[in-house]
Amino acid sequence: MGLKVPVKVIKLIINENNIKIKQEYTPKLFDGKMIVFRVPEMYRDPNLGWSNFVLKGIVSYDVSVSAIVSKDVILDSYIKSVAGKLKRHL
């Protein structure tokens, strides 16, 4: 159970990290297909900003922020759900 981290705090930490990464890294074109998992409450863009770098399309799946904050993402049932989504693309 434990304390819940407010979404605003999570966004702030991620945004600070993203700024630092953006300053230090220039992505190259990827000649393939990408699968992304995103938290819609944190990212409006379903492709997480990769649209201009992925040549063969992006498949985006939403992950609930509550699953991450509550640590449900480490439960076997949740892992099987994500694995099933990934398996469709292998």
LUMFIFI-515533 format. One line per field, with one value per atom (N, C-alpha, C, O): residue in three letters; x, y, z; residue number from 0. Coordinates in steps of 0.1 Angstrom, whole numbers, padded with zeros to 4 digits. Example, Ala and Ser with C-alpha at 12.3 -4.5 7.8 and 13.67 -1.06 7.14 Angstrom:
! residues 2
rest ALA  ALA  ALA  ALA  SER  SER  SER  SER $
xx 0132  0123  0132  0142  0128  0137  0129  0134 $
yy -0057  -0045  -0033  -0033  -0022  -0011  0000  0011 $
zz 0078  0078  0078  0085  0071  0071  0079  0080 $
nr 0  0  0  0  1  1  1  1 $
***
This chain:
! residues 90
rest MET  MET  MET  MET  GLY  GLY  GLY  GLY  LEU  LEU  LEU  LEU  LYS  LYS  LYS  LYS  VAL  VAL  VAL  VAL  PRO  PRO  PRO  PRO  VAL  VAL  VAL  VAL  LYS  LYS  LYS  LYS  VAL  VAL  VAL  VAL  ILE  ILE  ILE  ILE  LYS  LYS  LYS  LYS  LEU  LEU  LEU  LEU  ILE  ILE  ILE  ILE  ILE  ILE  ILE  ILE  ASN  ASN  ASN  ASN  GLU  GLU  GLU  GLU  ASN  ASN  ASN  ASN  ASN  ASN  ASN  ASN  ILE  ILE  ILE  ILE  LYS  LYS  LYS  LYS  ILE  ILE  ILE  ILE  LYS  LYS  LYS  LYS  GLN  GLN  GLN  GLN  GLU  GLU  GLU  GLU  TYR  TYR  TYR  TYR  THR  THR  THR  THR  PRO  PRO  PRO  PRO  LYS  LYS  LYS  LYS  LEU  LEU  LEU  LEU  PHE  PHE  PHE  PHE  ASP  ASP  ASP  ASP  GLY  GLY  GLY  GLY  LYS  LYS  LYS  LYS  MET  MET  MET  MET  ILE  ILE  ILE  ILE  VAL  VAL  VAL  VAL  PHE  PHE  PHE  PHE  ARG  ARG  ARG  ARG  VAL  VAL  VAL  VAL  PRO  PRO  PRO  PRO  GLU  GLU  GLU  GLU  MET  MET  MET  MET  TYR  TYR  TYR  TYR  ARG  ARG  ARG  ARG  ASP  ASP  ASP  ASP  PRO  PRO  PRO  PRO  ASN  ASN  ASN  ASN  LEU  LEU  LEU  LEU  GLY  GLY  GLY  GLY  TRP  TRP  TRP  TRP  SER  SER  SER  SER  ASN  ASN  ASN  ASN  PHE  PHE  PHE  PHE  VAL  VAL  VAL  VAL  LEU  LEU  LEU  LEU  LYS  LYS  LYS  LYS  GLY  GLY  GLY  GLY  ILE  ILE  ILE  ILE  VAL  VAL  VAL  VAL  SER  SER  SER  SER  TYR  TYR  TYR  TYR  ASP  ASP  ASP  ASP  VAL  VAL  VAL  VAL  SER  SER  SER  SER  VAL  VAL  VAL  VAL  SER  SER  SER  SER  ALA  ALA  ALA  ALA  ILE  ILE  ILE  ILE  VAL  VAL  VAL  VAL  SER  SER  SER  SER  LYS  LYS  LYS  LYS  ASP  ASP  ASP  ASP  VAL  VAL  VAL  VAL  ILE  ILE  ILE  ILE  LEU  LEU  LEU  LEU  ASP  ASP  ASP  ASP  SER  SER  SER  SER  TYR  TYR  TYR  TYR  ILE  ILE  ILE  ILE  LYS  LYS  LYS  LYS  SER  SER  SER  SER  VAL  VAL  VAL  VAL  ALA  ALA  ALA  ALA  GLY  GLY  GLY  GLY  LYS  LYS  LYS  LYS  LEU  LEU  LEU  LEU  LYS  LYS  LYS  LYS  ARG  ARG  ARG  ARG  HIS  HIS  HIS  HIS  LEU  LEU  LEU  LEU $
xx 0008  0000  0009  0012  0013  0022  0016  0004  0024  0020  0019  0027  0009  0008  0015  0014  0023  0030  0021  0015  0019  0010  0014  0026  0005  0008  0016  0025  0014  0022  0036  0045  0039  0053  0060  0071  0052  0058  0060  0071  0051  0053  0065  0073  0067  0078  0092  0101  0093  0105  0108  0119  0097  0099  0102  0111  0096  0099  0113  0120  0118  0132  0141  0151  0139  0147  0147  0157  0135  0133  0141  0147  0141  0148  0163  0170  0168  0182  0186  0196  0178  0180  0180  0188  0170  0169  0181  0185  0187  0199  0211  0220  0211  0223  0223  0233  0211  0209  0202  0191  0206  0199  0196  0205  0183  0179  0181  0180  0184  0185  0172  0164  0170  0158  0159  0170  0148  0147  0138  0127  0144  0138  0130  0133  0121  0113  0100  0096  0094  0081  0084  0092  0077  0079  0066  0055  0068  0057  0060  0070  0050  0052  0040  0029  0044  0034  0034  0045  0023  0023  0012  0002  0014  0004  -0003  0003  -0016  -0022  -0023  -0023  -0024  -0025  -0012  -0012  -0001  0012  0016  0024  0012  0016  0004  -0003  0002  -0009  -0006  -0015  0006  0010  0011  0020  0003  0003  0016  0019  0023  0036  0048  0060  0046  0056  0067  0079  0063  0073  0082  0091  0080  0088  0083  0090  0072  0066  0076  0076  0084  0094  0106  0114  0107  0120  0117  0127  0105  0101  0095  0084  0101  0097  0086  0078  0084  0074  0062  0055  0060  0048  0050  0060  0041  0041  0028  0017  0028  0016  0017  0028  0007  0007  -0003  -0015  0001  -0008  -0008  0002  -0020  -0021  -0020  -0024  -0013  -0011  -0017  -0014  -0025  -0030  -0020  -0012  -0021  -0012  -0014  -0004  -0026  -0028  -0021  -0017  -0020  -0013  0002  0008  0008  0022  0024  0033  0016  0017  0014  0021  0004  0001  0010  0009  0019  0028  0022  0027  0009  0003  0010  0008  0019  0027  0036  0041  0039  0047  0039  0045  0026  0018  0017  0018  0017  0017  0006  0009  -0006  -0017  -0014  -0018  -0008  -0005  0006  0005  0016  0027  0022  0027  0013  0008  0000  0000  -0007  -0015  -0005  -0008  0006  0015  0022  0024  0026  0032  0023  0028  0011  0001  0001  0000  0001  0002  0015  0014  0026  0038  0039  0044  0033  0034  0027  0031  0017  0010  0019  0016  0030  0039  0051  0060  0053  0065  0064  0073 $
yy -0012  0000  0013  0018  0018  0029  0042  0043  0052  0065  0066  0060  0074  0076  0088  0099  0087  0099  0107  0101  0120  0127  0128  0128  0128  0128  0140  0139  0151  0163  0161  0166  0154  0152  0142  0144  0132  0123  0130  0128  0139  0146  0155  0156  0162  0171  0163  0168  0152  0144  0139  0140  0134  0129  0141  0139  0152  0163  0168  0172  0169  0173  0163  0168  0150  0141  0142  0140  0144  0145  0158  0157  0169  0180  0177  0181  0171  0167  0158  0160  0148  0138  0145  0143  0154  0161  0169  0171  0175  0183  0175  0180  0163  0154  0144  0138  0142  0131  0136  0143  0132  0134  0121  0114  0117  0104  0104  0114  0092  0089  0083  0078  0082  0076  0061  0054  0055  0041  0034  0038  0025  0019  0006  -0005  0008  -0003  0002  0014  -0007  -0004  -0003  -0010  0006  0008  0006  0009  0000  -0002  0006  0004  0014  0022  0020  0018  0021  0021  0034  0039  0041  0055  0056  0049  0066  0070  0082  0093  0081  0092  0105  0116  0103  0114  0122  0134  0116  0123  0127  0137  0120  0123  0124  0114  0135  0137  0129  0123  0130  0124  0109  0104  0101  0087  0081  0069  0088  0083  0088  0085  0095  0100  0108  0107  0114  0123  0116  0122  0103  0095  0095  0090  0101  0101  0104  0098  0114  0119  0110  0112  0100  0092  0077  0070  0073  0059  0058  0064  0051  0050  0041  0043  0030  0020  0020  0010  0031  0032  0029  0022  0034  0032  0027  0032  0017  0012  0017  0014  0023  0029  0022  0020  0018  0012  0021  0026  0023  0031  0023  0011  0028  0022  0032  0044  0027  0036  0041  0033  0053  0059  0052  0050  0048  0041  0028  0024  0021  0008  0010  0002  0021  0024  0028  0023  0038  0043  0032  0031  0024  0013  0001  -0009  0001  -0010  -0022  -0033  -0021  -0032  -0037  -0048  -0029  -0033  -0044  -0050  -0047  -0059  -0072  -0082  -0071  -0082  -0091  -0087  -0104  -0114  -0111  -0112  -0108  -0106  -0094  -0094  -0083  -0072  -0074  -0070  -0082  -0085  -0094  -0092  -0103  -0112  -0103  -0106  -0093  -0084  -0077  -0076  -0071  -0064  -0074  -0071  -0086  -0096  -0100  -0102  -0101  -0104  -0094  -0097  -0081  -0070  -0071  -0069  -0073  -0074  -0086  -0085  -0097  -0109  -0108  -0114  -0099  -0097  -0091  -0092  -0085  -0078  -0086  -0081  -0098  -0105  -0115  -0122 $
zz 0000  0000  0000  -0011  0011  0012  0007  0005  0006  0002  -0013  -0021  -0018  -0033  -0037  -0030  -0047  -0053  -0062  -0071  -0059  -0067  -0082  -0085  -0091  -0105  -0109  -0117  -0103  -0106  -0102  -0110  -0092  -0088  -0098  -0102  -0102  -0112  -0125  -0131  -0129  -0142  -0141  -0150  -0129  -0128  -0129  -0136  -0122  -0123  -0137  -0142  -0144  -0158  -0167  -0175  -0165  -0174  -0172  -0182  -0160  -0157  -0164  -0170  -0163  -0169  -0185  -0191  -0190  -0204  -0210  -0221  -0203  -0207  -0207  -0217  -0197  -0197  -0208  -0215  -0211  -0221  -0235  -0244  -0237  -0250  -0253  -0264  -0243  -0244  -0248  -0255  -0243  -0245  -0256  -0259  -0262  -0272  -0284  -0283  -0296  -0309  -0315  -0319  -0315  -0321  -0336  -0343  -0341  -0355  -0360  -0352  -0373  -0379  -0376  -0377  -0372  -0370  -0381  -0383  -0388  -0400  -0395  -0400  -0387  -0381  -0375  -0377  -0368  -0362  -0347  -0341  -0340  -0325  -0318  -0322  -0306  -0297  -0284  -0278  -0280  -0268  -0259  -0263  -0246  -0235  -0228  -0224  -0227  -0222  -0211  -0211  -0203  -0193  -0199  -0199  -0203  -0210  -0201  -0206  -0188  -0179  -0179  -0175  -0183  -0183  -0197  -0198  -0207  -0221  -0230  -0232  -0236  -0246  -0259  -0265  -0263  -0276  -0275  -0267  -0281  -0280  -0285  -0282  -0293  -0299  -0291  -0295  -0280  -0271  -0278  -0274  -0289  -0296  -0306  -0312  -0309  -0318  -0332  -0341  -0335  -0349  -0360  -0371  -0358  -0368  -0370  -0379  -0361  -0361  -0364  -0367  -0364  -0367  -0381  -0383  -0390  -0404  -0407  -0416  -0399  -0402  -0393  -0392  -0385  -0377  -0362  -0358  -0354  -0340  -0335  -0339  -0327  -0320  -0305  -0299  -0301  -0287  -0278  -0282  -0266  -0257  -0244  -0240  -0239  -0227  -0214  -0213  -0204  -0191  -0181  -0182  -0172  -0162  -0152  -0147  -0148  -0138  -0125  -0117  -0122  -0109  -0108  -0097  -0120  -0120  -0116  -0110  -0121  -0118  -0104  -0097  -0099  -0086  -0076  -0065  -0078  -0069  -0070  -0062  -0080  -0082  -0088  -0087  -0093  -0099  -0112  -0116  -0117  -0129  -0126  -0136  -0114  -0111  -0108  -0105  -0108  -0106  -0118  -0130  -0116  -0127  -0137  -0149  -0133  -0142  -0151  -0163  -0146  -0153  -0163  -0175  -0159  -0168  -0179  -0191  -0176  -0187  -0197  -0209  -0192  -0201  -0211  -0223  -0206  -0214  -0223  -0235  -0218  -0227  -0238  -0249  -0236  -0246  -0257  -0269  -0253  -0263  -0271  -0283  -0265  -0272  -0281  -0292  -0277  -0285  -0298  -0308  -0299  -0311  -0322  -0334  -0318  -0327  -0330  -0338  -0325  -0327  -0339  -0342 $
nr 0  0  0  0  1  1  1  1  2  2  2  2  3  3  3  3  4  4  4  4  5  5  5  5  6  6  6  6  7  7  7  7  8  8  8  8  9  9  9  9  10  10  10  10  11  11  11  11  12  12  12  12  13  13  13  13  14  14  14  14  15  15  15  15  16  16  16  16  17  17  17  17  18  18  18  18  19  19  19  19  20  20  20  20  21  21  21  21  22  22  22  22  23  23  23  23  24  24  24  24  25  25  25  25  26  26  26  26  27  27  27  27  28  28  28  28  29  29  29  29  30  30  30  30  31  31  31  31  32  32  32  32  33  33  33  33  34  34  34  34  35  35  35  35  36  36  36  36  37  37  37  37  38  38  38  38  39  39  39  39  40  40  40  40  41  41  41  41  42  42  42  42  43  43  43  43  44  44  44  44  45  45  45  45  46  46  46  46  47  47  47  47  48  48  48  48  49  49  49  49  50  50  50  50  51  51  51  51  52  52  52  52  53  53  53  53  54  54  54  54  55  55  55  55  56  56  56  56  57  57  57  57  58  58  58  58  59  59  59  59  60  60  60  60  61  61  61  61  62  62  62  62  63  63  63  63  64  64  64  64  65  65  65  65  66  66  66  66  67  67  67  67  68  68  68  68  69  69  69  69  70  70  70  70  71  71  71  71  72  72  72  72  73  73  73  73  74  74  74  74  75  75  75  75  76  76  76  76  77  77  77  77  78  78  78  78  79  79  79  79  80  80  80  80  81  81  81  81  82  82  82  82  83  83  83  83  84  84  84  84  85  85  85  85  86  86  86  86  87  87  87  87  88  88  88  88  89  89  89  89 $
***
